[in-house]
Amino acid sequence: YQTIAQLQQHKTQLLDTVQLGSGMQLAAWSNQHDQVSVCSDHHTLSLYVNGGYENYRKTPLGWRNGGAPDHFCLMPEGQESIWDIRGDDLTFVHIYYTDQHLRDIAAKIWDKETASIALDEKDFVHDHKVSLLYRQFLLNCEWHDPTNQLLMSSTATLLLNHILLNY
């Protein structure tokens, strides 16, 4: 996934990563005092784990702030994302997935054509279900233990189901 290579060109530190059996990937990151720009060929669902209060995202109307633990950002493929990270001790976790993977999940949920699906970019959203699934089932297990692969893959799919239905 392109975001991993793009973030590593900045001060962002990759803490851990794991491929999920379904083709998705999880990555845990930390960063501080940095300016970051990414534009990827995949979608990213990002959850702030610690910090984020001094993160700003560039929008057409100027810089926007609103990060905090348990807030998420949804970054659709092909859309540039520019960030000014002004604080310390930022940690966040990403789920990377392709548009085709998202469409496959949507087809299974609704059992119909999914050509009209479009993800909306979302910044600094607090959604209890998203943070609960991340924290309870993804951040609370050992990523490299093979017995956790089904749990993590299922949780990531549940998260994408929730995103499809609500965003």
N, C-alpha and C positions, 0 to 999 in steps of 0.2 A: 504494500500500500504506500502511495506516494507521500502521504502526510508524515510518515516516520522519517523518511529521508529529508524532507523539507524542514521539519522541526529540528533535526540534528545539525542543520546548517546555522542554527542560532545557539543561544545559551541553554536551550531546553535539554534536560537530562532524562534519558530513557531509563526508568527504574526497573521495568519488567515488561515482558510481552509474551503472548501465547497465541498460537493459532487455534481456532476452534474447528472441530470436525466439519462444521457446516460451511467453511470457507470464510467465516468472519474472523476478525483478529481483535484481541484486547491489548491495550498498551497503557501502562501507568507512567506518568511524567511528573517532573518538577521543573520550576522555572522561577526566576526573579529578575527584576530590572532588565527588561529585554524588549525589543520591538520585533514582532514576528509577522510574517506574511506567508500564507499558504493558499494554494489552489490545487485541488486534487481531483483525480478521476474516479472518486468513490465518495460515499456519504460518510459523515462522522457524527456520532452522538457522544458528546463530551459532558462529564459530570465533574463539578468542582468538589474535591474531597476536603481540602484544607485551603484557607485563604481565598483569594480572588476579589477581595474588597477593592483593591486598587487596580483592577484590570479594566481597560477601556477598549472598545471595539469601534473601528472607524465605520461610519455609516454615511449615506449621502447627505444627512443633516448634521454631520459632525461626529465627535467622539461620544460614545454612549457607555455608561457604567452601570453595573448592577450585579456583579459577581459576588458570590458568597458560597459557603459550603452547602451542598445539596441543590444548587441551581445547575441547570443544564443548558447547553447550547447545541443546536442542531445545524450542521453545516452541510448543505446539499453539494453533490459533486459539481465541479466546474465553476463554483462561485468563489471569488477571491475573498479571503478573510484576513484583515489587517488588525493586529493587536498591539497595544502599548501596555506592558506589564510593569507597573510602577512599584509594586509591593514585594515583600519577602515571603518566603515559605508557601508558595503556591504549589499545590499538588492537584492533579486531575487525572481522570481515567477516560480513555477513548474506546469506543467500539467502532471498527471500520467494517463497511459492508458495501457491496456493489449495488448498482441500481437493479440489475437482474435478480440478485438475491432478494431485494425488497419486493420486487414484482412477483417473484415466486411465492413469497410468504402471503402477499395480498391475494393472489389467485387461490391459494389454499383456504384463506379465511372466507372470501366472498364467493368462491367458485364461479368467477366470471372474468371477462377480459379486463386487464389492468392498464391499458394504454393511457388512460386519462390521469393516472396517479402522478402527482407532483408534490414533492416535499417543500414546505415553506421553511425558509431560514428562521431560526428562533434564537434569541439571545437572552441569557440570564433568566430563564424560566424556572420557577419553583413548582415542581409537580411531585407530590408525596409518593405516588406509585413509582415514578422513575427512580427517585432516591432510595426508596425502600428496596426495590429489586437490585439495584447496584450494590447497596451496602450489605444487605442480608445474604445475597447469593453469589456476588462476584468478588466483593472485597473481603468477605469473611471466609474464603477458602484458599487453599494452596493451589496456585494456578498450574503448577507443573506436576501435580499428583494426577496420574492417569484416571483415577477413580472419580475425579471431579469434572472430567471433560463433558459428560452428558449434562450435568447440572449447569455448567457454565454456558454451554451451547443452548440449552433449553431456556435459560434465563435471558440470554441475548435475544432469542426469538420472541420471548414474551415482551421484552422491551420494544422490539420493532413492531410487534402487534399493537402495542399501546400507542406508539408514535403514529402508525398508520391510521388508527381509529380517531386520534385526537389532534394530530398536527398535519 
